[in-house]
Amino acid sequence: MKSILRTTALAAATLAALGLASTAVAGGRSDLVRAHLDQGRPHVAGELIVKFRDGTDAVAQQRAMGRANGAFRDNLSPGRSGRGVGGDVALLSVKGHRNLADAIAALEADGDIEYAEPNWIVSHSATSNDTQFTNGSLWGMYGDASSPANQFGSQAAEAWAQPAGATCGDVVVGIIDEGYMYTHEDLAANAFKNPGEIAGNGIDDDGNGLVDDVYGWDFDGNNNTVFDGTADDHGTHVAGTIGGVGGNGKGVAGVCWSVRLMGAKFLGSRGGTTANAIKAVDYFTDLKIRHGLNIVATNNSWGGGGYSQALKDAIDRANAANILFIAAAGNSGANNDATAAYPSGYTSPNVIAVAATTSAGGLASYSQYGATTVDIGAPGSGIISTVPVSGGKGKNATVASGYASYNGTSMATPHVAGAAALYAYRNPGSTAAQIKAAILGSAVPTPSLQGKVLTNGRLDVSGY
């Protein structure tokens, strides 16, 4: 099967589209960051992410930070321990600077600093508008020959009918998003528990610096409560498309009926930050490397902000651990080849950027696209999945299992994450590159996607 992978040439094309030189990587990155600041892309006021050069000691780091009156705020280095300066990547407070670009220039003038950049703000990519399968509502899971049928679905139902079925065994998918309702009637059986943690003992059993991260971690709230109620509907909706329990006579069925789901919450009521996204990506990389968990992909149905070398570095670390980073293309309807969008636009080899299609096979009107920067289309409009709903009032208020229809590239992305899990289970030992090649190589040519995505086609999981 022919591998379809983006190369460094695409990075050059992206920079060229922005009118930036691609010959000097460091200069191009700095220019890109400045351009995104000038465009007014949202970021946390008075905060910068800084990468110190390897071997820089704490004294030198303190001196370098003094160039911008910077104060250490958090350690973002992989495998971070302790709370003081000493990590290679740090979050700084530079509130004394009215102009972040000036603070960045002052820091990057120091020989001990590799780069400095804003702490961008991102948000999820969705808008709102197994009864659901049998009544014809779950079109994104249908295939040409399934019953009900829709040729523009992901063909998941046809994959389920094959001898291998809809199981995914011990395959784990990380949900980097809001929290997700792991007690939902259609998700509870697939909620993954960290085997290195003993629930409720108040001890960091697995030594990752996080206490009782049984179901994952909330990097926005800095606690182990990864589900905080009905506001976590987006993350819950994503989870249901990846791995809603099938065959139980309730609600929906995900692409993979028994995949293990684990959450890293970093989106809160006001969106999320790059710093917390970095922590979330590294969280899953650490779990795979140190504890051998079979984590094959993370689902990233969010976007916004500008270019971040620190986030790309984290994605590259995930790539080294053979973890795919599956990302939403975005919902502004723009051409990502002309105006870069992140995180889907990072050129790391493990990134799969996903556009949204409709039940009639069209490119959704809101979906961002790009012949070189977006890889594939998947069902994203009118997608029914799991959500938490309110029950009762006042003191008797509860959170119950519910279902809702959402639209967005956020909804397309988990179809591809589920496909990655299905392929990984059926082809044990596959690398991230092999899984990506299989997904892109089996895309069905689709007229609405010709010249709009790299594969010119849409997701088809039936050939795995």
N, C-alpha and C positions, 0 to 999 in steps of 0.2 A: 504494500500500500504506500503510495507516494506521500511523503511528509510535507506538510505545508506550514512553514515556520517563518515568522517575521525575522529579519536580520538587522544588523546595525545600519544597513542602507536605509531602513525605514526611519531610524532615528535621524539620519541626515535629512531625509525628506521632510520630516516634521519640522526640524529647525529651519530648513529652507523655506517652508511654507510660512513661517513666522518672520522671515527676513533675517534669520540669525545664521552666523557662520557655524559650520559643523566640524571644522578642522581642529579646533581646540576644545576638547571636552569640557575642561574647567571653565573657560571663558564662555562657552555656549551655555553651560548650566547657569552661570551667574547672570548672563544677559536674559535668559529665560525667566529666572526668578524675578528680576527687576521688571521685565515686561508684564508679568502677572501682577505684581504690586501696582504698576501703573494702570492696569486694567481694573483695579479695585476689587480683585478677587478676595473674598472674606478670609480674615485671619484673626488670631487672638492678639489683641493690642498689647504691646510691650513684652512679647515673648519671642524668643528665637531658639531654633534647634541648631546645635553646634557640633561638628565632628572634629575632634582633636586628632592630630597625627599620631600614629602608633608610637608608643614609647614615651609620650609626653607625661611627665609626672605631675603630681597635684600642685606643686609650687608653680610650675610653668603654666599650668592651666589657670590658676588664680591670677597670675600676672596677665595672661592673654585676655581673660574676661574683663580685666580692668580697663582695657582699651575702649570698651563700650559701657563702662560702669555696670557691667553685668553681674548678676548674683545667681548662684546655682539654685535651681528649682527642683529638678528631678533627673535621675539617671535613666537614660533610654537604651543603654548598651545591652546587647544580648547576654543572658546569664548574669544580669546585674545583681549585685548584692550590696547591702548597706545603703545609706542615704547621702553620703558625702561625695565631694568631687573625687574623681579617680577613674570613672568610666570613660570610654572613648567617645560616646555620644551623650550629650547633656541638653536638657531644656533650661534655658536661661531666662531670667527676668531682666529686661532692659528698659524699665519704665521711665528712665531719665531721658530717653531719646524720643523726640517728636517724630523723627523720620527713621523708619526701620531700615531703609536703604542705606542711610549713613552709618547706622550701627553695624550693618552687615559688612560694609566697606571697611570700617575700622577693625573689625574682627578678622576679616580675611587678609588684612595687611600683615597680620602676625604669622610668622613662619611656623608656629605650632598649631595653627588652625587650618584644617583641610577645607572646610566650607561652613557657611552659616546661612540659615534660611528661615522664613516665617513659619510659624505653627499654624498651617492652613486649617480652615473650618470646612468640613464636608457635611453632606446630608444624604438621606436615602433617596432612591430614584423610583418613587411610586406615587400614583394618585388613586383615590378610591372611586368609584362609581357604584357509604359508598353508594349513597343515594345520588350524589352529584355526578357520579360516573354513569350510573344506569339511566338517569333521566336526561342525558344528553348535554349536561352542563360542563363537563370536564374535558372540553375539546382539546386542550393542550396535550392530553395523554393519548388521544386517539390516533389511529393509523388508517391506511387505505382500506384494510380488510377487517378492522375491528368492528365490534357492534356495541354501541354506536360507532360510526366511522366519520373521520375527517382527514382527508389526504394531507392537510396542512398542519396536522398535529405532529408531535414529536415521534410518533410511531412506538411509544412506550408500551402500549397495549399489545402490540404485535410481539415485542420482546418478551412480555410476560407470558405469552402463549408458547414460547419456546421451551425446550426441556430444562434449561437452566432457570427458568421462572423469573420471579421478581425479587429474589433474595440478594442481599449484599453481604451476608456473613458478618465478619468483624471489621469491615471497612468503616472508617470514621470520616465525616465531613465536618469541618469547622464553620460555624456561622458567625462571621464578623459583621455585626449589625447592631440593632437594638437587642434587648433580651428576647428570649422565646419562651412560650408557655410549655415547659417540659411536662406539666401535668395534664395537658390537653388530652381528651379521649382518643384522638387520632395520632398523638405523638408520644405519649407516655411510654409505650412499649419500646420505642426506639431512642429514648433519652439516654445518652451515654454517661456513665459515671466514671470519673477519674479513678483508675484502680490503685493509684499511688496515694490516695487520700482516705482517711477514716473520718466519716462524717461526724461533725459535732464535737470533736475532741479538742478543738482550739489549737491544734498543732499543725505546723507545716510539714506533713509527713513525707512529701515527695521532694522537699528541699528546693522548690522553685521560688521561694520568697512570698508565696501566697497561702494563707491559712484557710483550710477547708474548701478549696476550689473543686468541689465534688462535681458539679454540673458545668463548670467553667468559671469565668471571672468577669466582674463588672468593672472595666477600666475607667468608665465615666464616674461611677460612684465610689470606686476603690473599695469594693467589698465582694463577698461571695454570693450576693443575691442577684442572680442573673435574670430573674424575671420580676418586674416591678408593677405588674397590673396591666390594665387595658391599653395603656400608652405603648406597650410593647407589641402592637399589632403587626407592624411591618416585619419584624424579625420572626414572629410566629407564622405569618403568611408564607415567608420564604421557606421556613422549615417544613411546612406541609407539602410544598411542591417537591422538595428534595426527597423527603422520606415520610410522608403520611402513611400510616399503616393501611395496607390494602387487604381486601378480603374479610373485613370485620363487620361488614354491613352498616358502617357508619361513615357519613361525610364523604371524604375524599380519599384518593390513593396517590401517593407520591411516585416519582419515577422509580425509586428503589424502595420496596416495601419494608425492608428490615435493616436499612443503613443505620449506623450509629451517629446520632447528632449531638454536637457539643457546642456551647455558646461562648463567645467572647464579646461581651457587650461593650461598645464604646460610643454608640449614638445615644444621646439623651434628648431632653425636650428642646434643646437649642442646637441640635446637631452634634457633631463630634470633632475632635482635633486630630491633626496629623500625629502628634506625640502619642496619643492613646491608640491610634491605628497601628503605629509601629509596635507598641507593646502587645497588641492583640495578635499581629502576624507572628511576632517572635514567640508568643505564648505557645502556639501550635507547633512551631518548629522545635522548640525545646521539648515539648511532650513527645514528639516523634523521635528526636535524637537520643534523649536521655532515658526514655521509658519504652521505646520500641512500639509505640502505638501505631496502628495501621492507618495513619492520616494521609489521605490521598489528595485532598483539595480543601480550599476554603472558599466560601461563597461571599462575594463582596458586592452587594447590591446598593452601592452608595457612590458618591462622587462629589467633585467640587474642589475649590481651592486651586493652587498652582503647583508647579513642579516641586517635588521634594526628593533630593538625593538620599536623604535618610530613610524615607519610606521605600524608595527603590532598592536601597541596600538591604532592607528587611525582606523585601520580596525576593531578592537574589539569594538571601540566606535560605528562604523557603524552597527556592529552586534547587539549591544544593542538597536539600533534604528530600527532594522528589515530592514536593507538595505543589500542586497546581494552584494558581491564583486566578479564580474565575470572576470577572468583573463586568458590571453593567456599563453599557456604552454611554448612557445618559439620556435625558428626556427633553432636551431643548430643540430637537429637530435639526441640529447643526451638523455640518460636515467636519468630523474630527481630524481629517487630513489637513484641513485648512486652519482650524483652531483646536489646538491640543486639549484633550480632556483627560482627567486623571481620577482614579488610578488605572482606568482601562487602557490609557495611552502609553504606559510604561513599556519599554521594549524588552523587558526581561523575558527569557524564553518560556517561562511557565505561565505567562499571562494569556488568558483567553478572553477577548472582549466580545460582548454579546449584544446584538441589536434585537429589537422586538418586532414580531410579526403578528398579523391579525388572523382570525379564523378563516378568512377568505384568501390567505396567502400573500397579502400585501405587507409592505414595510409600514409599520405603524406611523401615523403622521407625526407623533411626538418623538419617535426614536432617532437618536443620533446614529450616524453611519460613517463609513470611511473605507475606501477601497484598499487601503494599506494598514489602517489603524484599528479597524473593527474586523473580527474574524468570521463571525457566523451569526445567523438569525435563529431565533427560537420563539415559541409562543409567549406573548406578553400582554395581550389585550383581552379583557374579560376573563381573567384567570381566577377561578374560585379556589380558595384554600382555607387553611385553619386560621382562626383569630380568637383572641380572648374577648368575651363580652360581659357586660355588667348584668348582674342579677340582683334583684331586691333593691331597697332604698335605705338610706340612713345607716343605722347600726347593723341592719340586717343585710347590707350590701355585700355581694360576693362577686367573684370572677368565675365565669362559667365557660365551657367549651362552645365555640361558635364557628361560623363560616362566613366568608364574604368574598365578593368579586373585586379585584384591584386591577389596575392597568399600569404598565411601566416596564422599562428595561430591567427593573428590579425583579419583575415576575418572570422575565425570560431567562435571566441568569441562573436561578436554581434548577431550571430544566436541564441546563448543561452540567451543573454540579452533580445532579442526580445521575446523569449519563456517565460522568467520570467515575462515580462510585460503582455503577453497574459494570462498566468495562473493567475496572480494577479487580472486581470480584471474579469475573469470568476469565480474566487473564492474569493470574497471580504472578507477582514479581515484575509487573510492567513498570517502567519508569514514567515520570511525569511527561517526558518528551514523547514516549510511545503512546500514552493515553491521549495527549493532545493531537498527535498525528492521526490517531484513529478517529477521533471526534471530527476533526476538520476534513479528513480524507473521505469520510462517508457522508458529507453534507449533500443534500439533494439540490441540484441546480434549480433556482427559482427566479422567474423573470423580474420580480420586484426588487431582487437583491443583486442583480447583475450590475457590476461596477459600483456597488454600494458596500459590499463586504469582501474580505479577502478571498473567501471560498466561492463567492457568488451564490451561496446556497443556505439552506436551513437545516436544523438539527434532525438527524435520523438515527435513533438508537437501535433499530431492529437488526442491524448487521453485526452487532457485537458478539 
